[in-house]
Amino acid sequence: MLQAQIFIDKDEVFGSQPLYEFIMQFLLKQHIAGATAFRGVQGFGEHHQLKRPDSLFSFDEPPMLIIFIDEDEKVMKALAALRQRVSSGFIITSKVERFEV
C-alpha cells in the first residue's frame, strides 16, 4: 500500500471552493480507500516563515494536511490526475503496511 500526504494552505481555493474540499471530493470520485484532512496548529514551508493562525491578531492561513492510502497503482493514478488539475501543494508518498488487530 502507498500513502500520500498533501500539504496546502487552508485558504487556498479551487474555483469557488476550498482546495482541501476539492481534493477530498476528487479522492472520493477516484474511489480511494481512505482519506483524512487535518488542520495544522502551526507550520512553515519553503520560505521559513512560521505561521501561527490561532495567535492573537494573526492573519496567517492555517496549514492543511490531507493523507490518503490505497494500493500503489491507485494512489499514483489519483496523484497524476490531481496534478493535471492542481499545481499548488507539496506531495510526498511512502510505503505503508496494513496492520489489523
Biopython code that builds the backbone (N, CA, C, O; Angstrom):
import numpy as np
from Bio.PDB.StructureBuilder import StructureBuilder

atoms = [
    (1, "MET", "N", (0.852, -1.178, 0.000)),
    (1, "MET", "CA", (0.000, 0.000, 0.000)),
    (1, "MET", "C", (0.888, 1.228, 0.000)),
    (1, "MET", "O", (2.042, 1.199, 0.428)),
    (2, "LEU", "N", (0.306, 2.308, -0.497)),
    (2, "LEU", "CA", (1.021, 3.572, -0.588)),
    (2, "LEU", "C", (0.205, 4.656, 0.094)),
    (2, "LEU", "O", (-1.016, 4.717, -0.049)),
    (3, "GLN", "N", (0.893, 5.508, 0.835)),
    (3, "GLN", "CA", (0.252, 6.644, 1.495)),
    (3, "GLN", "C", (0.756, 7.921, 0.842)),
    (3, "GLN", "O", (1.957, 8.071, 0.614)),
    (4, "ALA", "N", (-0.144, 8.831, 0.544)),
    (4, "ALA", "CA", (0.238, 10.139, 0.009)),
    (4, "ALA", "C", (-0.152, 11.206, 1.017)),
    (4, "ALA", "O", (-1.214, 11.134, 1.635)),
    (5, "GLN", "N", (0.709, 12.187, 1.176)),
    (5, "GLN", "CA", (0.446, 13.327, 2.051)),
    (5, "GLN", "C", (0.533, 14.587, 1.211)),
    (5, "GLN", "O", (1.524, 14.818, 0.520)),
    (6, "ILE", "N", (-0.508, 15.397, 1.275)),
    (6, "ILE", "CA", (-0.568, 16.637, 0.512)),
    (6, "ILE", "C", (-0.609, 17.800, 1.495)),
    (6, "ILE", "O", (-1.510, 17.884, 2.330)),
    (7, "PHE", "N", (0.363, 18.691, 1.394)),
    (7, "PHE", "CA", (0.451, 19.859, 2.266)),
    (7, "PHE", "C", (0.006, 21.096, 1.482)),
    (7, "PHE", "O", (0.566, 21.406, 0.430)),
    (8, "ILE", "N", (-1.007, 21.802, 2.003)),
    (8, "ILE", "CA", (-1.515, 23.021, 1.372)),
    (8, "ILE", "C", (-1.867, 24.028, 2.466)),
    (8, "ILE", "O", (-1.834, 23.708, 3.654)),
    (9, "ASP", "N", (-2.206, 25.252, 2.047)),
    (9, "ASP", "CA", (-2.742, 26.249, 2.975)),
    (9, "ASP", "C", (-4.257, 26.122, 2.976)),
    (9, "ASP", "O", (-4.860, 25.892, 1.927)),
    (10, "LYS", "N", (-4.874, 26.267, 4.132)),
    (10, "LYS", "CA", (-6.323, 26.109, 4.259)),
    (10, "LYS", "C", (-7.088, 27.097, 3.390)),
    (10, "LYS", "O", (-8.167, 26.774, 2.892)),
    (11, "ASP", "N", (-6.549, 28.288, 3.201)),
    (11, "ASP", "CA", (-7.263, 29.325, 2.459)),
    (11, "ASP", "C", (-7.112, 29.216, 0.945)),
    (11, "ASP", "O", (-7.691, 30.025, 0.220)),
    (12, "GLU", "N", (-6.358, 28.247, 0.448)),
    (12, "GLU", "CA", (-6.240, 28.073, -0.998)),
    (12, "GLU", "C", (-7.575, 27.610, -1.557)),
    (12, "GLU", "O", (-8.291, 26.838, -0.919)),
    (13, "VAL", "N", (-7.903, 28.083, -2.745)),
    (13, "VAL", "CA", (-9.181, 27.723, -3.367)),
    (13, "VAL", "C", (-8.954, 27.083, -4.733)),
    (13, "VAL", "O", (-7.929, 27.286, -5.384)),
    (14, "PHE", "N", (-9.950, 26.306, -5.137)),
    (14, "PHE", "CA", (-10.011, 25.739, -6.478)),
    (14, "PHE", "C", (-11.354, 26.170, -7.030)),
    (14, "PHE", "O", (-12.391, 25.644, -6.626)),
    (15, "GLY", "N", (-11.344, 27.123, -7.950)),
    (15, "GLY", "CA", (-12.612, 27.693, -8.408)),
    (15, "GLY", "C", (-13.235, 28.460, -7.259)),
    (15, "GLY", "O", (-12.645, 29.413, -6.749)),
    (16, "SER", "N", (-14.424, 28.049, -6.851)),
    (16, "SER", "CA", (-15.132, 28.752, -5.774)),
    (16, "SER", "C", (-15.144, 27.974, -4.461)),
    (16, "SER", "O", (-15.774, 28.410, -3.498)),
    (17, "GLN", "N", (-14.456, 26.822, -4.403)),
    (17, "GLN", "CA", (-14.480, 26.037, -3.170)),
    (17, "GLN", "C", (-13.077, 25.905, -2.587)),
    (17, "GLN", "O", (-12.092, 25.996, -3.320)),
    (18, "PRO", "N", (-12.978, 25.693, -1.281)),
    (18, "PRO", "CA", (-11.664, 25.478, -0.676)),
    (18, "PRO", "C", (-10.946, 24.304, -1.343)),
    (18, "PRO", "O", (-11.559, 23.285, -1.662)),
    (19, "LEU", "N", (-9.645, 24.464, -1.548)),
    (19, "LEU", "CA", (-8.862, 23.433, -2.224)),
    (19, "LEU", "C", (-8.926, 22.094, -1.497)),
    (19, "LEU", "O", (-9.012, 21.048, -2.139)),
    (20, "TYR", "N", (-8.885, 22.115, -0.159)),
    (20, "TYR", "CA", (-8.921, 20.842, 0.566)),
    (20, "TYR", "C", (-10.249, 20.123, 0.348)),
    (20, "TYR", "O", (-10.275, 18.893, 0.297)),
    (21, "GLU", "N", (-11.352, 20.859, 0.217)),
    (21, "GLU", "CA", (-12.645, 20.221, -0.070)),
    (21, "GLU", "C", (-12.648, 19.638, -1.482)),
    (21, "GLU", "O", (-13.154, 18.539, -1.705)),
    (22, "PHE", "N", (-12.079, 20.381, -2.435)),
    (22, "PHE", "CA", (-11.995, 19.876, -3.799)),
    (22, "PHE", "C", (-11.195, 18.573, -3.830)),
    (22, "PHE", "O", (-11.602, 17.604, -4.472)),
    (23, "ILE", "N", (-10.054, 18.556, -3.132)),
    (23, "ILE", "CA", (-9.208, 17.362, -3.132)),
    (23, "ILE", "C", (-9.930, 16.181, -2.497)),
    (23, "ILE", "O", (-9.876, 15.069, -3.024)),
    (24, "MET", "N", (-10.598, 16.402, -1.385)),
    (24, "MET", "CA", (-11.332, 15.304, -0.739)),
    (24, "MET", "C", (-12.428, 14.760, -1.653)),
    (24, "MET", "O", (-12.590, 13.545, -1.762)),
    (25, "GLN", "N", (-13.184, 15.644, -2.312)),
    (25, "GLN", "CA", (-14.217, 15.199, -3.253)),
    (25, "GLN", "C", (-13.592, 14.451, -4.433)),
    (25, "GLN", "O", (-14.128, 13.443, -4.894)),
    (26, "PHE", "N", (-12.460, 14.953, -4.913)),
    (26, "PHE", "CA", (-11.742, 14.307, -6.003)),
    (26, "PHE", "C", (-11.343, 12.883, -5.618)),
    (26, "PHE", "O", (-11.510, 11.953, -6.408)),
    (27, "LEU", "N", (-10.812, 12.713, -4.397)),
    (27, "LEU", "CA", (-10.392, 11.387, -3.935)),
    (27, "LEU", "C", (-11.583, 10.442, -3.790)),
    (27, "LEU", "O", (-11.463, 9.247, -4.062)),
    (28, "LEU", "N", (-12.720, 10.965, -3.367)),
    (28, "LEU", "CA", (-13.942, 10.152, -3.308)),
    (28, "LEU", "C", (-14.312, 9.630, -4.691)),
    (28, "LEU", "O", (-14.647, 8.457, -4.856)),
    (29, "LYS", "N", (-14.248, 10.516, -5.681)),
    (29, "LYS", "CA", (-14.597, 10.132, -7.057)),
    (29, "LYS", "C", (-13.606, 9.126, -7.628)),
    (29, "LYS", "O", (-13.950, 8.349, -8.519)),
    (30, "GLN", "N", (-12.364, 9.138, -7.112)),
    (30, "GLN", "CA", (-11.348, 8.183, -7.555)),
    (30, "GLN", "C", (-11.464, 6.846, -6.822)),
    (30, "GLN", "O", (-10.695, 5.921, -7.084)),
    (31, "HIS", "N", (-12.429, 6.746, -5.901)),
    (31, "HIS", "CA", (-12.663, 5.530, -5.112)),
    (31, "HIS", "C", (-11.430, 5.123, -4.289)),
    (31, "HIS", "O", (-11.083, 3.946, -4.192)),
    (32, "ILE", "N", (-10.789, 6.130, -3.708)),
    (32, "ILE", "CA", (-9.631, 5.891, -2.841)),
    (32, "ILE", "C", (-10.120, 5.224, -1.558)),
    (32, "ILE", "O", (-11.207, 5.536, -1.070)),
    (33, "ALA", "N", (-9.333, 4.318, -1.017)),
    (33, "ALA", "CA", (-9.741, 3.531, 0.147)),
    (33, "ALA", "C", (-10.032, 4.394, 1.373)),
    (33, "ALA", "O", (-10.987, 4.124, 2.102)),
    (34, "GLY", "N", (-9.224, 5.428, 1.611)),
    (34, "GLY", "CA", (-9.466, 6.270, 2.774)),
    (34, "GLY", "C", (-8.646, 7.540, 2.715)),
    (34, "GLY", "O", (-7.524, 7.544, 2.208)),
    (35, "ALA", "N", (-9.211, 8.624, 3.236)),
    (35, "ALA", "CA", (-8.518, 9.918, 3.256)),
    (35, "ALA", "C", (-8.985, 10.721, 4.462)),
    (35, "ALA", "O", (-10.129, 10.600, 4.900)),
    (36, "THR", "N", (-8.086, 11.540, 4.992)),
    (36, "THR", "CA", (-8.403, 12.412, 6.114)),
    (36, "THR", "C", (-7.728, 13.761, 5.880)),
    (36, "THR", "O", (-6.592, 13.818, 5.407)),
    (37, "ALA", "N", (-8.430, 14.845, 6.211)),
    (37, "ALA", "CA", (-7.863, 16.189, 6.141)),
    (37, "ALA", "C", (-7.649, 16.698, 7.563)),
    (37, "ALA", "O", (-8.539, 16.604, 8.408)),
    (38, "PHE", "N", (-6.468, 17.235, 7.815)),
    (38, "PHE", "CA", (-6.106, 17.757, 9.130)),
    (38, "PHE", "C", (-5.795, 19.248, 9.020)),
    (38, "PHE", "O", (-5.154, 19.689, 8.066)),
    (39, "ARG", "N", (-6.250, 20.011, 9.998)),
    (39, "ARG", "CA", (-5.913, 21.427, 10.070)),
    (39, "ARG", "C", (-4.743, 21.571, 11.027)),
    (39, "ARG", "O", (-4.804, 21.096, 12.161)),
    (40, "GLY", "N", (-3.679, 22.221, 10.578)),
    (40, "GLY", "CA", (-2.485, 22.389, 11.392)),
    (40, "GLY", "C", (-2.617, 23.537, 12.382)),
    (40, "GLY", "O", (-3.297, 24.528, 12.116)),
    (41, "VAL", "N", (-1.969, 23.392, 13.505)),
    (41, "VAL", "CA", (-1.952, 24.429, 14.527)),
    (41, "VAL", "C", (-0.858, 25.448, 14.220)),
    (41, "VAL", "O", (-1.021, 26.642, 14.473)),
    (42, "GLN", "N", (0.252, 24.968, 13.674)),
    (42, "GLN", "CA", (1.389, 25.812, 13.388)),
    (42, "GLN", "C", (2.189, 25.158, 12.279)),
    (42, "GLN", "O", (2.155, 23.936, 12.134)),
    (43, "GLY", "N", (2.902, 25.940, 11.500)),
    (43, "GLY", "CA", (3.723, 25.347, 10.467)),
    (43, "GLY", "C", (4.556, 26.363, 9.723)),
    (43, "GLY", "O", (4.367, 27.569, 9.881)),
    (44, "PHE", "N", (5.495, 25.871, 8.898)),
    (44, "PHE", "CA", (6.243, 26.729, 7.998)),
    (44, "PHE", "C", (6.601, 25.926, 6.774)),
    (44, "PHE", "O", (6.612, 24.695, 6.802)),
    (45, "GLY", "N", (6.895, 26.633, 5.694)),
    (45, "GLY", "CA", (7.210, 25.985, 4.433)),
    (45, "GLY", "C", (8.558, 26.418, 3.918)),
    (45, "GLY", "O", (9.456, 26.749, 4.692)),
    (46, "GLU", "N", (8.697, 26.414, 2.602)),
    (46, "GLU", "CA", (9.988, 26.689, 1.975)),
    (46, "GLU", "C", (10.520, 28.084, 2.269)),
    (46, "GLU", "O", (11.728, 28.306, 2.188)),
    (47, "HIS", "N", (9.640, 29.040, 2.611)),
    (47, "HIS", "CA", (10.082, 30.403, 2.905)),
    (47, "HIS", "C", (10.477, 30.577, 4.369)),
    (47, "HIS", "O", (10.934, 31.649, 4.764)),
    (48, "HIS", "N", (10.308, 29.545, 5.163)),
    (48, "HIS", "CA", (10.692, 29.507, 6.572)),
    (48, "HIS", "C", (10.089, 30.634, 7.395)),
    (48, "HIS", "O", (10.739, 31.203, 8.272)),
    (49, "GLN", "N", (8.831, 30.947, 7.094)),
    (49, "GLN", "CA", (8.089, 31.908, 7.901)),
    (49, "GLN", "C", (7.085, 31.117, 8.724)),
    (49, "GLN", "O", (6.182, 30.483, 8.178)),
    (50, "LEU", "N", (7.249, 31.158, 10.047)),
    (50, "LEU", "CA", (6.379, 30.412, 10.935)),
    (50, "LEU", "C", (4.973, 30.987, 10.891)),
    (50, "LEU", "O", (4.780, 32.190, 11.068)),
    (51, "LYS", "N", (3.995, 30.127, 10.658)),
    (51, "LYS", "CA", (2.590, 30.544, 10.604)),
    (51, "LYS", "C", (1.911, 30.107, 11.879)),
    (51, "LYS", "O", (1.964, 28.938, 12.262)),
    (52, "ARG", "N", (1.273, 31.058, 12.533)),
    (52, "ARG", "CA", (0.549, 30.792, 13.777)),
    (52, "ARG", "C", (-0.872, 31.314, 13.627)),
    (52, "ARG", "O", (-1.190, 32.386, 14.143)),
    (53, "PRO", "N", (-1.722, 30.586, 12.940)),
    (53, "PRO", "CA", (-3.066, 31.088, 12.634)),
    (53, "PRO", "C", (-3.944, 31.327, 13.858)),
    (53, "PRO", "O", (-4.887, 32.114, 13.777)),
    (54, "ASP", "N", (-3.673, 30.685, 14.973)),
    (54, "ASP", "CA", (-4.527, 30.858, 16.147)),
    (54, "ASP", "C", (-4.007, 31.923, 17.107)),
    (54, "ASP", "O", (-4.609, 32.162, 18.154)),
    (55, "SER", "N", (-2.888, 32.567, 16.754)),
    (55, "SER", "CA", (-2.346, 33.607, 17.615)),
    (55, "SER", "C", (-3.206, 34.865, 17.530)),
    (55, "SER", "O", (-3.844, 35.122, 16.509)),
    (56, "LEU", "N", (-3.216, 35.626, 18.583)),
    (56, "LEU", "CA", (-3.950, 36.882, 18.622)),
    (56, "LEU", "C", (-3.432, 37.810, 17.528)),
    (56, "LEU", "O", (-2.221, 37.983, 17.387)),
    (57, "PHE", "N", (-4.318, 38.398, 16.767)),
    (57, "PHE", "CA", (-4.003, 39.336, 15.685)),
    (57, "PHE", "C", (-3.245, 38.695, 14.520)),
    (57, "PHE", "O", (-2.562, 39.400, 13.777)),
    (58, "SER", "N", (-3.350, 37.395, 14.347)),
    (58, "SER", "CA", (-2.673, 36.723, 13.245)),
    (58, "SER", "C", (-3.598, 36.634, 12.032)),
    (58, "SER", "O", (-4.780, 36.311, 12.151)),
    (59, "PHE", "N", (-3.037, 36.923, 10.884)),
    (59, "PHE", "CA", (-3.775, 36.788, 9.631)),
    (59, "PHE", "C", (-3.219, 35.628, 8.802)),
    (59, "PHE", "O", (-3.510, 35.507, 7.612)),
    (60, "ASP", "N", (-2.423, 34.786, 9.440)),
    (60, "ASP", "CA", (-1.839, 33.631, 8.749)),
    (60, "ASP", "C", (-2.915, 32.610, 8.420)),
    (60, "ASP", "O", (-3.840, 32.388, 9.202)),
    (61, "GLU", "N", (-2.781, 31.992, 7.253)),
    (61, "GLU", "CA", (-3.679, 30.904, 6.903)),
    (61, "GLU", "C", (-3.140, 29.628, 7.538)),
    (61, "GLU", "O", (-1.933, 29.386, 7.521)),
    (62, "PRO", "N", (-4.030, 28.810, 8.100)),
    (62, "PRO", "CA", (-3.566, 27.578, 8.737)),
    (62, "PRO", "C", (-3.085, 26.567, 7.693)),
    (62, "PRO", "O", (-3.633, 26.491, 6.594)),
    (63, "PRO", "N", (-2.065, 25.798, 8.044)),
    (63, "PRO", "CA", (-1.639, 24.727, 7.143)),
    (63, "PRO", "C", (-2.653, 23.590, 7.176)),
    (63, "PRO", "O", (-3.331, 23.380, 8.181)),
    (64, "MET", "N", (-2.750, 22.863, 6.074)),
    (64, "MET", "CA", (-3.630, 21.700, 5.971)),
    (64, "MET", "C", (-2.795, 20.524, 5.492)),
    (64, "MET", "O", (-1.851, 20.682, 4.718)),
    (65, "LEU", "N", (-3.161, 19.349, 5.965)),
    (65, "LEU", "CA", (-2.537, 18.112, 5.530)),
    (65, "LEU", "C", (-3.648, 17.142, 5.156)),
    (65, "LEU", "O", (-4.547, 16.874, 5.954)),
    (66, "ILE", "N", (-3.581, 16.626, 3.952)),
    (66, "ILE", "CA", (-4.523, 15.603, 3.503)),
    (66, "ILE", "C", (-3.717, 14.323, 3.316)),
    (66, "ILE", "O", (-2.732, 14.297, 2.579)),
    (67, "ILE", "N", (-4.146, 13.269, 3.988)),
    (67, "ILE", "CA", (-3.474, 11.976, 3.876)),
    (67, "ILE", "C", (-4.448, 10.984, 3.262)),
    (67, "ILE", "O", (-5.603, 10.901, 3.678)),
    (68, "PHE", "N", (-3.980, 10.232, 2.270)),
    (68, "PHE", "CA", (-4.817, 9.153, 1.742)),
    (68, "PHE", "C", (-3.985, 7.920, 1.452)),
    (68, "PHE", "O", (-2.789, 7.995, 1.172)),
    (69, "ILE", "N", (-4.666, 6.772, 1.529)),
    (69, "ILE", "CA", (-3.999, 5.480, 1.409)),
    (69, "ILE", "C", (-4.809, 4.560, 0.493)),
    (69, "ILE", "O", (-6.038, 4.518, 0.545)),
    (70, "ASP", "N", (-4.089, 3.840, -0.333)),
    (70, "ASP", "CA", (-4.708, 2.812, -1.178)),
    (70, "ASP", "C", (-3.586, 1.985, -1.791)),
    (70, "ASP", "O", (-2.415, 2.142, -1.445)),
    (71, "GLU", "N", (-3.965, 1.111, -2.695)),
    (71, "GLU", "CA", (-2.969, 0.317, -3.413)),
    (71, "GLU", "C", (-2.071, 1.264, -4.218)),
    (71, "GLU", "O", (-2.513, 2.324, -4.661)),
    (72, "ASP", "N", (-0.819, 0.873, -4.399)),
    (72, "ASP", "CA", (0.175, 1.725, -5.047)),
    (72, "ASP", "C", (-0.320, 2.332, -6.365)),
    (72, "ASP", "O", (-0.218, 3.540, -6.578)),
    (73, "GLU", "N", (-0.849, 1.494, -7.229)),
    (73, "GLU", "CA", (-1.285, 1.952, -8.551)),
    (73, "GLU", "C", (-2.410, 2.980, -8.462)),
    (73, "GLU", "O", (-2.413, 3.958, -9.208)),
    (74, "LYS", "N", (-3.366, 2.766, -7.554)),
    (74, "LYS", "CA", (-4.488, 3.705, -7.412)),
    (74, "LYS", "C", (-4.015, 5.055, -6.886)),
    (74, "LYS", "O", (-4.491, 6.099, -7.332)),
    (75, "VAL", "N", (-3.077, 5.037, -5.937)),
    (75, "VAL", "CA", (-2.550, 6.297, -5.395)),
    (75, "VAL", "C", (-1.812, 7.063, -6.489)),
    (75, "VAL", "O", (-2.028, 8.263, -6.653)),
    (76, "MET", "N", (-0.953, 6.391, -7.229)),
    (76, "MET", "CA", (-0.190, 7.061, -8.284)),
    (76, "MET", "C", (-1.099, 7.587, -9.390)),
    (76, "MET", "O", (-0.869, 8.672, -9.924)),
    (77, "LYS", "N", (-2.123, 6.824, -9.731)),
    (77, "LYS", "CA", (-3.078, 7.265, -10.755)),
    (77, "LYS", "C", (-3.851, 8.491, -10.259)),
    (77, "LYS", "O", (-4.050, 9.441, -11.016)),
    (78, "ALA", "N", (-4.283, 8.477, -9.008)),
    (78, "ALA", "CA", (-5.015, 9.614, -8.441)),
    (78, "ALA", "C", (-4.126, 10.853, -8.382)),
    (78, "ALA", "O", (-4.580, 11.952, -8.702)),
    (79, "LEU", "N", (-2.868, 10.690, -7.979)),
    (79, "LEU", "CA", (-1.957, 11.832, -7.911)),
    (79, "LEU", "C", (-1.694, 12.417, -9.296)),
    (79, "LEU", "O", (-1.641, 13.637, -9.451)),
    (80, "ALA", "N", (-1.530, 11.568, -10.292)),
    (80, "ALA", "CA", (-1.305, 12.052, -11.656)),
    (80, "ALA", "C", (-2.515, 12.841, -12.153)),
    (80, "ALA", "O", (-2.362, 13.901, -12.761)),
    (81, "ALA", "N", (-3.705, 12.329, -11.897)),
    (81, "ALA", "CA", (-4.924, 13.024, -12.318)),
    (81, "ALA", "C", (-5.107, 14.324, -11.540)),
    (81, "ALA", "O", (-5.545, 15.326, -12.104)),
    (82, "LEU", "N", (-4.778, 14.314, -10.260)),
    (82, "LEU", "CA", (-4.898, 15.518, -9.436)),
    (82, "LEU", "C", (-3.936, 16.590, -9.910)),
    (82, "LEU", "O", (-4.306, 17.763, -9.970)),
    (83, "ARG", "N", (-2.711, 16.217, -10.248)),
    (83, "ARG", "CA", (-1.704, 17.178, -10.710)),
    (83, "ARG", "C", (-2.087, 17.815, -12.045)),
    (83, "ARG", "O", (-1.591, 18.893, -12.371)),
    (84, "GLN", "N", (-2.950, 17.178, -12.814)),
    (84, "GLN", "CA", (-3.431, 17.786, -14.058)),
    (84, "GLN", "C", (-4.381, 18.942, -13.764)),
    (84, "GLN", "O", (-4.590, 19.811, -14.611)),
    (85, "ARG", "N", (-4.959, 18.950, -12.558)),
    (85, "ARG", "CA", (-5.927, 19.980, -12.184)),
    (85, "ARG", "C", (-5.366, 21.003, -11.198)),
    (85, "ARG", "O", (-5.740, 22.175, -11.242)),
    (86, "VAL", "N", (-4.476, 20.570, -10.316)),
    (86, "VAL", "CA", (-3.979, 21.420, -9.230)),
    (86, "VAL", "C", (-2.459, 21.465, -9.286)),
    (86, "VAL", "O", (-1.803, 20.425, -9.325)),
    (87, "SER", "N", (-1.899, 22.680, -9.289)),
    (87, "SER", "CA", (-0.439, 22.799, -9.351)),
    (87, "SER", "C", (0.181, 23.190, -8.017)),
    (87, "SER", "O", (1.398, 23.089, -7.862)),
    (88, "SER", "N", (-0.612, 23.631, -7.055)),
    (88, "SER", "CA", (-0.044, 24.035, -5.763)),
    (88, "SER", "C", (0.027, 22.845, -4.822)),
    (88, "SER", "O", (-0.515, 21.776, -5.105)),
    (89, "GLY", "N", (0.701, 23.046, -3.700)),
    (89, "GLY", "CA", (0.813, 21.994, -2.701)),
    (89, "GLY", "C", (2.098, 21.212, -2.831)),
    (89, "GLY", "O", (2.765, 21.238, -3.866)),
    (90, "PHE", "N", (2.425, 20.529, -1.781)),
    (90, "PHE", "CA", (3.622, 19.701, -1.700)),
    (90, "PHE", "C", (3.161, 18.289, -1.382)),
    (90, "PHE", "O", (2.406, 18.082, -0.432)),
    (91, "ILE", "N", (3.609, 17.311, -2.170)),
    (91, "ILE", "CA", (3.140, 15.935, -2.019)),
    (91, "ILE", "C", (4.313, 15.013, -1.743)),
    (91, "ILE", "O", (5.348, 15.077, -2.406)),
    (92, "ILE", "N", (4.129, 14.151, -0.748)),
    (92, "ILE", "CA", (5.105, 13.088, -0.513)),
    (92, "ILE", "C", (4.358, 11.754, -0.457)),
    (92, "ILE", "O", (3.179, 11.706, -0.103)),
    (93, "THR", "N", (5.040, 10.698, -0.802)),
    (93, "THR", "CA", (4.449, 9.360, -0.719)),
    (93, "THR", "C", (5.379, 8.464, 0.083)),
    (93, "THR", "O", (6.591, 8.675, 0.131)),
    (94, "SER", "N", (4.785, 7.465, 0.708)),
    (94, "SER", "CA", (5.584, 6.483, 1.441)),
    (94, "SER", "C", (4.853, 5.151, 1.462)),
    (94, "SER", "O", (3.623, 5.093, 1.469)),
    (95, "LYS", "N", (5.638, 4.087, 1.470)),
    (95, "LYS", "CA", (5.075, 2.743, 1.557)),
    (95, "LYS", "C", (4.567, 2.514, 2.965)),
    (95, "LYS", "O", (5.220, 2.900, 3.934)),
    (96, "VAL", "N", (3.408, 1.891, 3.086)),
    (96, "VAL", "CA", (2.838, 1.559, 4.388)),
    (96, "VAL", "C", (2.344, 0.121, 4.358)),
    (96, "VAL", "O", (2.097, -0.448, 3.294)),
    (97, "GLU", "N", (2.206, -0.449, 5.537)),
    (97, "GLU", "CA", (1.646, -1.783, 5.657)),
    (97, "GLU", "C", (0.313, -1.696, 6.368)),
    (97, "GLU", "O", (0.135, -0.884, 7.275)),
    (98, "ARG", "N", (-0.603, -2.516, 5.964)),
    (98, "ARG", "CA", (-1.899, -2.590, 6.640)),
    (98, "ARG", "C", (-1.746, -3.504, 7.849)),
    (98, "ARG", "O", (-1.336, -4.658, 7.726)),
    (99, "PHE", "N", (-2.077, -2.978, 8.996)),
    (99, "PHE", "CA", (-1.931, -3.740, 10.238)),
    (99, "PHE", "C", (-3.316, -3.916, 10.837)),
    (99, "PHE", "O", (-3.976, -2.931, 11.168)),
    (100, "GLU", "N", (-3.753, -5.128, 10.978)),
    (100, "GLU", "CA", (-5.063, -5.408, 11.537)),
    (100, "GLU", "C", (-4.908, -6.149, 12.857)),
    (100, "GLU", "O", (-4.051, -7.022, 12.993)),
    (101, "VAL", "N", (-5.731, -5.800, 13.812)),
    (101, "VAL", "CA", (-5.682, -6.426, 15.128)),
    (101, "VAL", "C", (-6.589, -7.638, 15.157)),
    (101, "VAL", "O", (-6.690, -8.310, 16.184)),
]
sb = StructureBuilder()
sb.init_structure("model")
sb.init_model(0)
sb.init_chain("A")
sb.init_seg("    ")
for serial, (resi, resn, name, xyz) in enumerate(atoms, 1):
    if name == "N":
        sb.init_residue(resn, " ", resi, " ")
    sb.init_atom(name, np.array(xyz, "f"), 0.0, 1.0, " ", f" {name:<3s}", serial, name[0])
structure = sb.get_structure()
